[in-house]
Structures are given as C-alpha cells and as structure tokens.
Amino acid sequence: MPFKRASLSIAVTVALVNTLLFLAVEARTGRLVENGGRGWDGAAYLEMLRDRVVAQASNERLRPLVVLLNRPLYWLSDRSMEGGIDAFASMNVVYMAWLSVAAIMLASAYGASVGARLFLAVNLALCVATSKYFAYYPTLIDLGAYAVIMTAMYAAVRMKPVPAAILAVMAALSREFGLTVAVFGMHRELRISRKPLRALAIYGPAVVTSFALRYVVSRYPGFGLLKPSNFADNLQLWTDQEYIAFFVYFCVTVFGGISMLVAARPAQCARFLRREPEWITFAAPILAMGAVGSFDLWRYLAYVLPLAVVLLAACDREWTNGRRAWMFSIGTIATILTQRPFERIDSATYFTHWFPYYVIPSAPPDDLERLWLYWGRMMMMTVAAIWLMAAPETPRPLERAQSTMKAMT
C-alpha cells in the first residue's frame, strides 16, 4: 500500500479547506458559558494546563499528552483562565488540520479515491463528534486524542516499527481508548509478520506506559478507579428501549454521512473485516465501553473513527464514479441534516440535541413530547438516507448488455 507524495499534497490541501470549515462552524456555534467557560470535565484539563504538580488525582490525569501539547501556547498567553481556554480553542484548530491529514493518509493507504478523501474531510469538519462539539466546548482533549490515535493507526497499518512504537505510546497517553492502538498493532503484526517478539517490542512499551501511568496517578488522593461493578450496573440500561434506540442511532450517525454510508453497505464491510480481522480487535473494546459506559454514548463511539475511515475506503474501491457521486452527495446531505453544523448551541440544545438520555427521564410531559417529535424526525431522516445509500446500483447499458450476453452463453 504505497503512499505517494501526491497523496500528501492532496491531504494537506484538503486539510486547509477542512480547517476553514471548522472555523466557520466555530463562528456559528457559539461557546460554552457554564462554569466560566470551562464546562464540566473541561475544568480538570484547565487545572492540569495551569499546574504541573498532581495535587489531587482524577481520571483526567490519565490523559496528559494533549494538555502538554497545549502548554506552550498557554505559556505565551497571560496565563489566566481565559488564556487557558483560548489555548485549548486555538490548538483545536491545529488538531482539526492534523486529524484531517491523518485520516486522509489512512484512507489513501487503503486506496480511497480523491472523491472519497474529499468527502471524508468535509464531513469530519461538519460532524458534532469531530468538530462542532469542540467549537462549542473547547476545553476538552478529545480532538487532539483523535488526531494522535489516527496517526498512530496509520503508522500501525504501514508497519513502520519505530514510528508505530512512538505513536502507540503517545496514543496511550492521550486517552484510555488509545491503548487499542497497541492491541490492533500486535494483532496485525502477528497476522502478517508472524513474529510475536517483534509485535511485543513495538507495542509493549505502550501497554507498559499506560499501566504505569495509571499506577502513579492512583497513588494520589481523589482518584476514582472504575470497577467492574460500575459497568455491570450500567448493563441495566439495556432493558430500556429508549436507551437502545439512542445507542443504535448514535452508532449509525456518529460521523454523519460517513458512518451512515458504512452502515448502508454491510456486505462490503464484512468482506473487508474478514480480510483484516485486527480492525474488529481495535473496535470491539471501544464499542463495548460505549455500550456499558454511561449516557455519553457518542463521545465513546467517536473513537472508532479510524475504522470508519478504512471501511469507507474499502467500499469506495468497489464503486463506479457514478456510484461515488450518488453516495457522497446523499452522505453529505445526511450529515448536514443529522449534525446541523451551523446551528447555534446553548445549554438547552446541548442536552436535548446531543445528550438526550440525560433529559428524557426527568422531562415534563410537554417537553418530552417535543423532544420525541425532534428525535423521531431525526431517526426517520436517518432511515431514509440509509435506504437511499443501500439501494443497488443500476447497471449502465453496456454493462447490462455484457451481463445478458454472458448469461446467454
């Protein structure tokens, strides 16, 4: 799977366009105002940015990499809370460009067409999980973690040992889900090279780093280690049909038209996963955590983005140019309708449009009716878009004639 300089040029060009789209989304979305602009879990990351010493541990301390990458820009500011928020917001623009290049490079490694790469980049900049959320809520590390993990997955796919080893460690330090890069890399190395010691040498440091960091952080007061019982309790959510409906919906729409297109082509995806089963190894832990984690469904599911990228590329390789034009047009429309990238966000829409399961159990009857009218429309639009993308391609006249002649002979 060679990677040419032309592909890198395309990636950089499209990433610039993608960054401009992200800035446009940011200008329309507005900014979080709760807790002085720090939000909820974002407040912990700001404290990490402003203080090198771990005075009190938290799960956020297990994700130091992106905070460290943001720190130089914070040092150049006035080092106030507002300066920290601006440092996060400014670095998110960098991470958007970085993620775009990494995603396009990964898609190129699997033979994606130029059209597929353009569709991928544009839709990443329009989706809630990969763009709009961070325009509204800048003091989070997830966008940077996406970029690091995507780059690490590209290195693992190319099987370059030194970059893969370094990036796997970085992924493990960016977010707990980053450890799946090492799991994926080991599986891929064992399947292709059949050298267990090579796999262990490349990805073992990431595993050791992850557990060592957890051990160090857990020794400070305030660290709340999640127990198996926490996840077992969350399994009770699967007795609620509303929870199941939202889980399925966000699985399908987490990347807008990208994930909807993939969901519409299950046979093509299954053929790819049979050829490269290590992608199942990568995605299964993330999907399992999303299923038993909490109400933040799509915030967990978003970490399967590398899988969505390669499945899009695998589907794209089997299509004609006419089919690509149809699929990417419908997919982009579906993204705009389900993600609403240029909608202004406030506290009310933050929950009702992005985290509805927090609101539904306690909503008054009138609000609940309006909420389900909104989500009913969203789910119907999603079903309609997938139906349009799943429709079989109509053969062209020459192809029909060839098929008829072949059947007659």
Helices and strands as residue ranges (DSSP letters): H 5-29, G 34-37, H 42-50, G 59-62, H 64-75, H 81-109, H 114-124, I 128-132, H 133-136, H 142-158, H 161-174, G 176-178, H 179-192, H 196-218, H 228-234, G 235-239, H 241-253, H 257-264, H 266-275, H 278-292, H 297-301, G 302-304, H 305-316, H 321-339, H 347-349, I 350-354, H 356-359, G 360-362, H 365-390, H 397-408
